[in-house]
């Protein structure tokens, strides 16, 4: 380890706290916003004040599932907020900040739901959300010594990752979670065309298929769908792992971290599929095209693993762009559409909204990081 790297490994948390945690808090707040207001259609006024729900009687019908979900959804918010304001604000004062922020953010989300016909604002939701944030804040207070300061975790982070890797760590941590929402192709995140088609259809009052306008005469056989799935899977996985490699120091266990990230993403994919569909469908995504894509990605990663960081960064950008173009250009996977018939969203409406948001934005988030001036200068150096 060089002298500068050794100095980084023993550095303390800067007075303004962790950049990684602040970015994670911002991203999670956006995730809550998307989940709370999903599906963003049908906005209208019913003549009720936005804060009428606060003084309304508590709901007569509620389930343990709803309460647990609301508490769990805001626990990361409280925990991240405590860690984001550390070390400037600590202890009981930090919990008061969490309490105030949770009331404002959750209260605003519930008030906005007054204008959505598919959502019902609830004071019980507000109470459980705030309670979850406070519990998360307590966890943050208890774990701040382990996660921040001169903890072993921070020393390991400085030993393995570059100093400016905070943004990239957010990107990589979000990649396995981006696999939760059902997609027609493994690692086929960023499929905007169906969403844009729905928005345009609502705007003009007639069904519009933007993808069909781009490929009016394109008909694919089953073998061609497999080939495209192989391409989408391979380029999506390679782009994500190369993004991780761009964050690492030369002495970091690169292959171990890369394989761990891939295994985690596939495990999340399997668990989410089992939860949203049925346990026997946990590996329904493991099609011949997906298997071929994973194998092809491993071969490409083996060839690029020891390339310079500049080449890895540019290759990651290229891979992600090709994957985005492919997943938005080819027709919907008919096999996947048949699988979706067994998907009943039900109680998971908000959860699915957050998962879809993450799936849509992840490739663009990764491209933003890879092309960020700070990282580009470091990669060229």
Beta strands, then each sheet from edge to edge (+ up, - down):
end
